[in-house]
Amino acid sequence: MNKYPKINYIGNKNKLTDWIVDNFPYKKGTVLDLFCGGCSVSYALKERGYRVYSNDALYSNYVLAKAIIENNHVILNNDDFNIGVSKKEIIQKHEEIRFLENRLYFPNEVGELAELVCKSAKLEGYKKYLFLSLIRRAMIRKIPYSRMNVPWNQIVKLRDEDYSYAKYKRRRAYHNLPFIDHIYENLDNYNNSVFDNKQDNKAFNNDAFEMIDQLEEKVDVIYMDPPYPATMNKYGDFYGLYDSIFNKEINYINFSENNKFLDNLEKLILKCLPKSKYIVISENNKTKPSINDISDMLSKYGKVEIKEKRHQYKVTNKENKNETIEVLIILQVKTSNHSS
Ligand SMILES: C[S@@+](CC[C@H](N)C(=O)[O-])C[C@H]1O[C@@H](n2cnc3c(N)ncnc32)[C@H](O)[C@@H]1O
């Protein structure tokens, strides 16, 4: 039985996917998950039989979407780990990614990562993307707080198992394991997430605006879970160093700028109107702009409906839990906005 794998994505909707999909206006059809992140909503949609298009500005999310959304049957086996790479290739790659030394990992660890990156380049098709997803998983597991913008002196401190135990009663020894151990540990979990829902699902790596421009066909629903202002929203800082390893950084609109968010969202909605019958937006009562601000803006373009659910977000590294009301804002686009 397939299952969404362990990804650990900041701001994910893992615990809410059933509720989100239950409230979708269509029970089948094509859905574009425009800010797919760790693909939790895309994956739930795939499980329910939709044709899913997953898009994100970050390459690390694109590789995930390739591996577990677009990919319907390819898995990795032990032979895939025996690919030979020459010393010369590894040394060259190590040079290229030396910027990670004493920033995310110790120098010998960056050497190991360089070898894995070389191996990934020798794999083809979805095998490559599964391997790249596992490299991502290993990279994240090795960093305290699971994000790439923790200062190096903090990383060193928290990776000291005695310090960690004395201070937090947890050794967190997994930060100090080689990358390959994490890859093997997660291999079955990722392989088991691959399944066929008999749809032609697709992964994209575009800025949201670009994505809509490029979308050639009309879809049934565009789902948006954008990075809201004043939340943990620095996705480029959290995960962008992965993209740098592969030289895959793209330019994209920074949605989270407080004073521009609503303007940006409206511009994006205007682009989406001719391309979709419904636009579904995730928000919660703690974020700005408020639910009313967003639904007022949307009501110019069709009928707006709001669904609510109480939800407890676990705040990383804090004992307290944050109760919020999770909201889905559903816009049924006025037919006059549809192009024929
Ligand atoms: C709140 S997260 C999505 C979380 C996702 N729903 C999940 O469950 O994992 C927002 C995502 O938007 C992406 N993003 C930010 N600005 C973007 C842009 N201009 N175009 C496309 N994606 C963008 C970020 O990389 C991030 O993955």
Ligand as a Chemical Component Dictionary entry (heavy atoms), coordinates in Angstrom:
data_LIG
# 
_chem_comp.id                   LIG 
_chem_comp.type                 NON-POLYMER 
_chem_comp.pdbx_formal_charge   0 
_chem_comp.three_letter_code    LIG 
# 
loop_
_chem_comp_atom.comp_id 
_chem_comp_atom.atom_id 
_chem_comp_atom.alt_atom_id 
_chem_comp_atom.type_symbol 
_chem_comp_atom.charge 
_chem_comp_atom.model_Cartn_x 
_chem_comp_atom.model_Cartn_y 
_chem_comp_atom.model_Cartn_z 
_chem_comp_atom.pdbx_ordinal 
LIG C1  C1  C 0  3.475 27.157 2.247  1  
LIG S1  S1  S 1  4.594 26.383 1.139  2  
LIG C2  C2  C 0  3.625 25.106 0.402  3  
LIG C3  C3  C 0  3.492 23.900 1.308  4  
LIG C4  C4  C 0  2.798 22.727 0.649  5  
LIG N1  N1  N 0  1.373 22.972 0.482  6  
LIG C5  C5  C 0  3.018 21.460 1.450  7  
LIG O1  O1  O 0  2.053 20.903 1.971  8  
LIG O2  O2  O -1 4.166 21.044 1.606  9  
LIG C6  C6  C 0  4.759 27.596 -0.117 10 
LIG C7  C7  C 0  5.651 27.189 -1.285 11 
LIG O3  O3  O 0  5.631 28.225 -2.272 12 
LIG C8  C8  C 0  6.877 28.204 -2.963 13 
LIG N2  N2  N 0  7.003 29.515 -3.630 14 
LIG C9  C9  C 0  7.285 30.720 -3.082 15 
LIG N3  N3  N 0  7.217 31.704 -4.006 16 
LIG C10 C10 C 0  6.905 31.114 -5.180 17 
LIG C11 C11 C 0  6.683 31.603 -6.501 18 
LIG N4  N4  N 0  6.788 32.904 -6.795 19 
LIG N5  N5  N 0  6.358 30.711 -7.458 20 
LIG C12 C12 C 0  6.242 29.381 -7.183 21 
LIG N6  N6  N 0  6.446 28.867 -5.939 22 
LIG C13 C13 C 0  6.773 29.714 -4.951 23 
LIG C14 C14 C 0  7.894 27.937 -1.870 24 
LIG O4  O4  O 0  9.080 27.375 -2.408 25 
LIG C15 C15 C 0  7.128 26.956 -0.971 26 
LIG O5  O5  O 0  7.451 25.633 -1.292 27 
# 
loop_
_chem_comp_bond.comp_id 
_chem_comp_bond.atom_id_1 
_chem_comp_bond.atom_id_2 
_chem_comp_bond.value_order 
_chem_comp_bond.pdbx_ordinal 
LIG C1  S1  SING 1  
LIG S1  C2  SING 2  
LIG S1  C6  SING 3  
LIG C2  C3  SING 4  
LIG C3  C4  SING 5  
LIG C4  N1  SING 6  
LIG C4  C5  SING 7  
LIG C5  O1  DOUB 8  
LIG C5  O2  SING 9  
LIG C6  C7  SING 10 
LIG C7  O3  SING 11 
LIG C7  C15 SING 12 
LIG O3  C8  SING 13 
LIG C8  N2  SING 14 
LIG C8  C14 SING 15 
LIG N2  C9  SING 16 
LIG N2  C13 SING 17 
LIG C9  N3  DOUB 18 
LIG N3  C10 SING 19 
LIG C10 C11 SING 20 
LIG C10 C13 DOUB 21 
LIG C11 N4  SING 22 
LIG C11 N5  DOUB 23 
LIG N5  C12 SING 24 
LIG C12 N6  DOUB 25 
LIG N6  C13 SING 26 
LIG C14 O4  SING 27 
LIG C14 C15 SING 28 
LIG C15 O5  SING 29 
# 
